[in-house]
Amino acid sequence: MRKEYILAIIIPLLILSLIGCTKSENVKVISPFKDIPISSTKRIEFSNLTVTSKEKELGRSKMVTDEDDIKKIGEYLKSITCTESNNKNFKPDFVISLLKSSENEKIYLYEIGVSNNQIYVYNYSNTDTVNFIYKNIDSRITQELKSLYNDMNYEEEFLMKK
């Protein structure tokens, strides 16, 4: 009799816990770059931190200044979808910086760090800097951005360690 009471209590608890564990979480998919100011962007800098050839070289930077290339990058960025994340920043494969300045100084609008599983964004507006972190839901983004990176007209600079 006692075993029946224990089973009568344990079985519904197990069923409820299984239902609770298998309940799917509503994950909101967003397009974080749909409002990026491409019309204000004068240059886009790709900093590839995984390409090195010397001991003191930290990576390479490619500065894209052609308006058509900037628009092409902007269109691709606007098509990216991801989910919000509360993870910490990571070391990205490469960084895309949208600059609103011309030759000598770098005035940033956005800085976007990309890896296979995470995207971080620094939005520079006036004196404020806002940081967003997203979970990358499309593993092709990194490869497609690298392809864009390689096909652009650019000026290349070496990023050196101090």
C-alpha positions in Angstrom: 0.0 0.0 0.0 2.8 2.4 0.9 4.6 1.6 -2.4 1.4 2.5 -4.3 1.3 6.0 -2.7 4.9 6.6 -3.4 4.5 5.6 -7.0 1.3 7.7 -7.3 3.3 10.7 -6.2 6.6 10.0 -8.1 5.1 9.2 -11.5 3.2 12.5 -11.9 6.2 14.4 -10.7 8.4 12.6 -13.3 5.9 13.3 -16.1 5.7 17.0 -15.1 9.5 17.3 -14.9 9.9 15.7 -18.4 7.3 18.1 -19.8 9.1 21.0 -18.2 12.5 19.9 -19.6 11.3 19.4 -23.1 9.4 22.6 -23.4 10.9 24.6 -26.3 12.1 28.1 -25.6 10.7 30.9 -27.8 13.9 32.4 -29.3 13.3 35.6 -31.1 15.3 35.9 -34.4 16.3 39.5 -35.1 18.1 41.4 -37.9 20.5 43.6 -35.9 22.0 45.4 -38.9 18.8 46.5 -40.6 19.3 50.1 -39.6 23.0 50.5 -40.2 23.9 53.9 -41.7 25.5 52.8 -44.9 24.8 56.2 -46.5 27.0 57.8 -43.8 29.8 55.2 -44.2 32.8 56.5 -46.1 35.1 53.5 -45.5 34.8 50.0 -44.2 37.8 48.3 -42.5 38.1 44.5 -42.4 40.5 43.5 -39.7 41.4 39.8 -40.2 43.0 38.7 -37.0 43.6 35.1 -38.2 45.9 35.9 -41.1 49.4 36.4 -40.0 52.8 36.0 -41.6 55.4 37.4 -39.3 56.0 37.0 -35.6 55.1 40.6 -34.8 52.1 40.7 -37.1 48.8 40.7 -35.3 46.7 40.4 -38.4 45.8 42.4 -41.5 43.5 45.2 -42.2 41.8 46.0 -45.5 40.3 49.4 -46.1 37.3 49.4 -48.5 36.5 52.8 -50.0 34.7 52.0 -53.2 31.0 53.1 -52.8 29.7 50.0 -54.7 31.7 47.7 -52.5 30.4 49.5 -49.3 26.8 49.2 -50.5 27.4 45.5 -51.3 28.7 44.9 -47.7 25.8 46.9 -46.3 23.3 44.9 -48.2 24.8 41.6 -46.9 25.0 42.9 -43.3 21.3 43.9 -43.4 20.4 40.3 -44.4 22.0 38.7 -41.4 19.7 37.3 -38.8 20.7 36.1 -35.3 19.4 35.7 -31.7 20.2 37.8 -28.7 22.8 36.5 -26.3 24.1 37.4 -22.9 27.5 35.7 -23.3 30.7 37.6 -22.9 32.8 39.1 -25.8 35.1 36.7 -27.5 38.1 36.8 -29.8 36.6 37.2 -33.3 37.9 35.8 -36.5 37.7 39.2 -38.0 36.2 42.7 -37.3 34.3 44.9 -39.7 34.4 48.6 -38.8 32.2 51.1 -40.5 33.9 54.5 -40.5 32.4 57.9 -41.3 35.7 59.6 -41.7 38.0 60.0 -44.7 41.7 59.4 -45.0 43.6 60.3 -41.9 41.4 59.8 -38.8 39.1 56.9 -37.9 35.7 57.9 -36.6 33.7 54.8 -36.0 30.0 54.2 -36.6 29.9 50.5 -35.9 32.4 47.8 -35.1 31.2 44.2 -35.7 33.2 41.2 -34.5 32.4 37.9 -36.2 33.1 34.3 -35.4 31.4 31.0 -36.2 29.1 31.1 -33.2 28.9 34.7 -32.1 28.6 38.3 -33.3 29.3 41.3 -31.2 28.5 44.9 -32.2 29.7 48.2 -30.8 27.4 51.0 -31.9 29.2 54.4 -31.6 26.6 57.2 -31.4 27.6 60.7 -30.3 29.5 60.1 -27.0 27.8 56.8 -26.2 29.0 53.4 -27.0 26.5 50.6 -26.9 27.6 46.9 -26.9 25.3 44.1 -28.2 26.1 40.4 -28.4 24.3 38.0 -30.6 24.4 34.3 -31.2 25.2 33.5 -34.8 22.5 31.1 -36.2 23.9 30.7 -39.7 27.3 29.1 -39.8 27.8 30.3 -43.4 28.0 34.0 -42.4 31.7 33.8 -41.6 32.6 32.1 -44.9 30.4 34.5 -46.9 31.9 37.5 -45.2 35.4 36.2 -45.8 34.5 35.7 -49.5 33.3 39.4 -49.6 36.4 40.4 -47.8 38.6 38.7 -50.4 36.7 40.0 -53.5 36.8 43.7 -52.6 39.0 46.5 -53.9 41.0 47.5 -50.9 44.2 48.9 -49.4 45.9 46.4 -47.1 47.8 47.3 -43.9 49.6 45.0 -41.5 48.5 45.2 -37.9 51.6 45.0 -35.8 52.1 44.1 -32.2 53.8 46.8 -30.2 
